[in-house]
Amino acid sequence: DAGVIQSPRHEVTEMGQEVTLRCKPISGHNSLFWYRQTMMRGLELLIYFNNNVPIDDSGMPEDRFSAKMPNASFSTLKIQPSEPRDSAVYFCASSLGGATEQFFGPGTRLTVL
Amino acid sequence: SQQGEEDPQALSIQEGENATMNCSYKTSINNLQWYRQNSGRGLVHLILIRSNEREKHSGRLRVTLDTSKKSSSLLITASRAADTASYFCATDPTGANSKLTFGKGITLSVRP
């Protein structure tokens, strides 16, 4: 099993540009999570899907952030327009169900200039 | 504030010593989990302890849970340089829609 796959691993963009982060969860997992990690705020849950349906998006910072899960094997997190304060490492994780063991991807390091 | 708060924030020990890390939380939970994060990597699950369990072992790891004090500890015995990482506790609060809340982590340095 390849584990959770995220792309790109690094993204450098300019303020105002659209950014799309991608995630492929582990096959058979029915829960998918997007997290953001910064030194100041630690690890924050942005949004959580169960069976491809968004269950809790209360952590999404603002309307500039959106996430989709069109099928069980793919999810995207989009930021439009991006701002320097969005710079962080974004992790995708999947699990067999909610609050059981979560498997994290390697993360996408986003830098917004 | 964070549901799970780890203590200390940073810990430096000599190889071979034991490392003890603590986590406190505020509300009732279904389970508590510990994760490790090596620099530049994603988090890796170490161990899960359910609210009706008091102690659990996995290799050199020992986790305890005291629900009356709302606290947990992670003990790493006979530490190795490879244990150098950040360690996070994560709680599954009851009624929280099955999502975990992570603490800010403990930075463990094991000196060779």
Interface residues (C-beta under 8 A of the other chain):
Chain A: V4 S31 F33 G42 L43 L45 Y48 N50 I55 D56 F91 A93 G97 G98 A99 T100 E101 Q102 F103 F104 G105 P106 G107
Chain B: Q2 N30 N31 Q33 R41 G42 L43 V44 H45 L48 F88 D92 A96 N97 S98 K99 L100 T101 F102 G103 K104 G105
